[in-house]
Amino acid sequence: MRAWIAFAALVWAGWLAPMSVAGAADMPVHTLTFKADGTFEPARLEVQAGRFKIVLVNESTEAVEFESLPLRKEKVLGPGVTSFVVLSLSRPGEYPFFDDFHPQVKGTLVVLPKP
């Protein structure tokens, strides 16, 4: 019985893997950098509505935290760490974000309508 469950899990994972790779390949990727001087680059990040990835790069020597209350997303990065968040937004608008460890550092995610 256990062997059958393990086999079924492998088949299921093998079936899903190509879909996740294909979906990731089609996803737009944007980069947001936490600079050593305590700023974001860019401070205003424009994206098309839909599903996309934001690569978060911490170039500072301190821990930082990407946080957005309206997006309900947060991600902590240690010094020199790179990570990412994936968002799916269909509603155009402006969504503020900030560094929770340095609240004076703020930025805006601008979601543009699909063409």
TORTOR-581026 format. One line per 8 residues: number of its first residue (from 1); their letters; for each residue x negated, y, z of N, C-alpha, C, O. Coordinates in steps of 0.2 Angstrom, whole numbers. Example, Ala and Ser with C-alpha at 12.3 -4.5 7.8 and 13.67 -1.06 7.14 Angstrom:
2
1) AS) -66 -28 39 -62 -22 39 -66 -16 39 -71 -17 42; -64 -11 35 -68 -5 36 -64 0 39 -67 6 40
END
This chain:
115
1) MRAWIAFA) -4 -6 0 0 0 0 -4 6 0 -3 11 -4; -10 6 4 -14 12 5 -18 13 -2 -19 19 -4; -20 8 -5 -23 8 -12 -18 11 -17 -21 15 -21; -12 9 -17 -7 12 -21 -6 20 -20 -6 23 -25; -6 22 -14 -5 29 -12 -11 33 -15 -10 38 -18; -17 30 -14 -23 33 -16 -23 34 -23 -25 39 -26; -21 29 -27 -21 29 -34 -16 34 -37 -18 38 -41; -10 34 -34 -5 39 -36 -8 46 -35 -7 51 -39
9) ALVWAGWL) -11 47 -29 -14 54 -28 -19 56 -33 -19 62 -35; -23 51 -35 -28 53 -40 -25 54 -47 -27 59 -50; -20 50 -48 -17 52 -55 -13 58 -55 -14 62 -60; -10 60 -49 -7 66 -49 -12 72 -49 -11 77 -53; -17 72 -46 -23 77 -46 -25 78 -53 -27 83 -55; -27 72 -56 -29 72 -63 -24 75 -68 -26 78 -73; -18 74 -67 -13 77 -71 -12 85 -70 -11 89 -75; -13 87 -64 -13 94 -62 -19 98 -64 -19 104 -66
17) APMSVAGA) -25 95 -64 -31 99 -65 -32 102 -71 -34 108 -71; -30 99 -77 -30 103 -83 -26 109 -83 -28 114 -86; -20 109 -80 -16 115 -80 -19 120 -76 -18 126 -78; -22 119 -70 -24 124 -66 -30 127 -70 -31 133 -69; -34 123 -73 -40 126 -77 -38 130 -83 -40 136 -84; -33 128 -86 -30 132 -92 -27 138 -89 -28 144 -92; -23 138 -84 -20 144 -81 -25 149 -79 -25 155 -80; -31 147 -76 -36 151 -73 -40 154 -79 -42 160 -79
25) ADMPVHTL) -41 151 -85 -44 154 -90 -40 159 -94 -43 164 -97; -34 159 -93 -30 164 -97 -29 170 -92 -26 175 -94; -30 170 -86 -29 175 -81 -34 181 -81 -40 180 -81; -31 187 -82 -36 193 -82 -40 193 -75 -37 192 -70; -46 195 -76 -50 196 -70 -53 203 -69 -55 206 -74; -52 206 -63 -54 213 -62 -59 212 -56 -59 208 -52; -63 217 -55 -68 217 -50 -67 224 -46 -67 229 -48; -67 223 -39 -67 228 -34 -73 227 -30 -74 222 -26
33) TFKADGTF) -77 232 -29 -84 232 -26 -83 236 -19 -82 242 -20; -85 234 -14 -86 237 -8 -93 240 -8 -98 236 -7; -94 246 -9 -101 249 -9 -104 250 -2 -101 251 3; -111 251 -3 -115 251 4 -114 258 7 -114 259 13; -111 263 3 -110 270 6 -103 270 9 -101 276 11; -99 265 9 -93 264 12 -87 266 8 -82 269 10; -88 265 1 -82 267 -3 -80 261 -7 -84 256 -7; -75 261 -11 -73 256 -16 -75 258 -23 -75 264 -24
41) EPARLEVQ) -76 253 -27 -78 255 -34 -74 250 -38 -76 244 -38; -69 252 -42 -66 258 -42 -61 259 -37 -58 255 -34; -60 266 -35 -55 267 -30 -48 267 -32 -43 266 -28; -47 267 -39 -41 266 -42 -42 261 -47 -45 262 -52; -39 255 -46 -39 249 -50 -33 248 -54 -28 247 -51; -33 249 -61 -27 248 -65 -27 241 -68 -32 239 -71; -21 238 -68 -20 231 -70 -13 231 -74 -9 235 -72; -13 226 -78 -6 225 -81 -2 220 -77 -5 216 -73
49) AGRFKIVL) 5 222 -77 9 217 -73 8 210 -75 7 209 -81; 9 206 -70 8 198 -72 4 195 -66 3 198 -61; 1 190 -68 -4 186 -64 -11 188 -65 -13 188 -71; -15 190 -60 -22 192 -61 -26 190 -55 -24 189 -50; -33 190 -56 -38 189 -51 -42 195 -50 -44 199 -54; -43 197 -43 -47 202 -42 -53 199 -38 -52 196 -33; -59 200 -41 -65 198 -38 -67 203 -33 -68 209 -35; -68 201 -27 -70 206 -22 -78 205 -20 -80 200 -19
57) VNESTEAV) -82 210 -21 -89 210 -20 -91 215 -14 -90 221 -15; -94 212 -9 -96 216 -3 -104 218 -4 -108 213 -3; -105 224 -6 -112 226 -7 -115 229 -1 -121 231 -1; -111 230 4 -113 233 10 -117 228 15 -117 222 14; -120 231 21 -123 227 25 -118 225 31 -121 223 37; -112 227 31 -107 225 36 -101 221 33 -100 221 27; -98 218 38 -92 214 36 -86 219 34 -86 225 36; -82 218 29 -77 222 26 -71 217 26 -71 211 26
65) EFESLPLR) -65 221 25 -59 217 24 -54 221 19 -52 226 20; -53 217 14 -48 220 9 -41 219 12 -40 213 14; -37 224 13 -31 223 15 -26 227 12 -27 233 10; -20 225 10 -14 229 8 -8 226 11 -6 221 10; -5 231 14 2 229 18 7 228 13 11 223 14; 8 232 8 14 231 3 13 224 -1 18 221 -3; 6 222 -2 5 216 -6 5 210 -1 5 204 -4; 4 211 5 4 206 10 -2 201 9 -2 195 9
73) KEKVLGPG) -8 205 7 -14 201 6 -20 204 10 -20 210 12; -24 200 13 -30 202 16 -36 197 15 -34 191 14; -42 199 15 -47 195 14 -54 198 17 -55 203 16; -57 194 22 -63 196 25 -69 194 21 -69 188 19; -74 198 21 -80 196 17 -86 198 22 -86 204 24; -90 194 23 -96 196 26 -101 200 22 -100 200 16; -107 202 25 -111 206 21 -114 202 15 -116 196 16; -114 205 9 -116 202 3 -112 196 0 -114 193 -5
81) VTSFVVLS) -106 195 2 -102 190 0 -97 192 -6 -95 198 -6; -96 187 -10 -91 188 -16 -86 183 -15 -87 177 -14; -79 185 -16 -74 181 -15 -68 184 -20 -70 188 -24; -62 181 -19 -57 184 -24 -50 183 -21 -49 179 -16; -45 187 -24 -38 186 -22 -35 185 -29 -37 188 -34; -29 181 -29 -25 181 -35 -18 184 -33 -15 182 -28; -16 188 -37 -10 192 -36 -5 190 -42 -8 190 -48; 1 190 -41 6 190 -47 11 195 -45 16 195 -41
89) LSRPGEYP) 11 201 -49 15 207 -48 19 208 -55 16 209 -60; 26 208 -54 30 210 -60 32 217 -60 34 220 -65; 32 220 -54 35 227 -53 29 232 -54 25 232 -50; 29 236 -59 24 242 -60 25 246 -54 30 247 -51; 19 249 -52 19 254 -47 12 255 -44 7 252 -46; 12 259 -38 5 260 -35 6 256 -28 10 257 -24; 0 252 -27 0 248 -21 -6 250 -17 -12 249 -20; -6 253 -11 -12 255 -8 -15 249 -5 -12 244 -3
97) FFDDFHPQ) -22 250 -4 -26 245 -1 -31 249 3 -33 254 2; -34 245 8 -39 248 12 -44 243 15 -43 237 15; -49 245 18 -54 241 22 -52 241 29 -53 247 32; -49 236 32 -46 236 39 -52 237 44 -50 240 49; -58 236 42 -64 237 47 -66 244 47 -69 247 51; -64 248 41 -66 255 40 -60 258 37 -60 259 31; -55 260 41 -48 262 39 -49 268 35 -44 270 31; -54 272 35 -54 278 31 -56 277 24 -55 281 19
105) VKGTLVVL) -58 270 22 -59 268 15 -53 266 12 -50 260 14; -50 269 7 -44 268 5 -44 268 -3 -48 271 -6; -40 264 -6 -39 263 -13 -32 262 -15 -28 261 -11; -31 262 -22 -25 261 -25 -25 256 -31 -29 256 -35; -21 251 -30 -20 246 -36 -14 249 -40 -8 249 -37; -15 250 -46 -10 253 -50 -8 247 -55 -12 245 -59; -1 245 -55 1 240 -59 5 243 -65 10 247 -63; 3 242 -71 6 245 -77 11 240 -80 10 234 -79
113) PKP) 16 243 -83 21 239 -86 17 235 -92 12 237 -95; 20 229 -93 17 225 -99 19 229 -105 24 231 -106; 14 228 -110 15 232 -117 21 229 -121 23 231 -126
END
